[in-house]
Amino acid sequence: MVVDSGADIAVLLRPPVNVRDDRVRTASGSTLVSAIQTLKFVIGTREYRSVRTVYSGDSTLTEDGELPASIFHAVYISNSGGYAILDPEIPRP
């Protein structure tokens, strides 16, 4: 999955079940999508509930989809290390 700071909806890249004339604009362009659904995402041990999501089969991305950065409380990106931490936790003494 790609974290997209400009997105307000998650896009899962697989053929849509209920194709409509709705379009969303993603990092890879504009695409036809399914009806909006509200889903729960589980990433590691964390659950993200009530994420507005659409399905799209039309993309040039090789990833499984895009997640809006706004579902996370914090995003740490290490450019030099080439990694990201979503909702980092600070260890308590």
QUIBELCOR-V197692 format. One record per backbone hydrogen bond with DSSP energy under -0.5 kcal/mol. NH is the residue of the N-H (numbers start at 1). CO is the residue of the C=O. If there is no record, write none. Layout:
BEGIN
nh	co
NH	CO
NH	CO
END
This chain:
BEGIN
nh	co
2	65
4	2
4	67
5	3
7	4
10	52
11	66
12	54
13	11
13	64
14	12
14	56
19	17
20	33
24	31
26	24
26	29
29	26
31	24
33	22
34	55
35	18
37	53
39	37
39	51
41	48
43	41
43	46
44	42
46	43
48	41
49	47
51	39
52	50
53	37
54	10
56	12
59	57
66	11
67	2
69	4
71	68
72	69
76	85
77	75
78	83
79	77
82	78
83	78
85	76
87	74
91	89
END
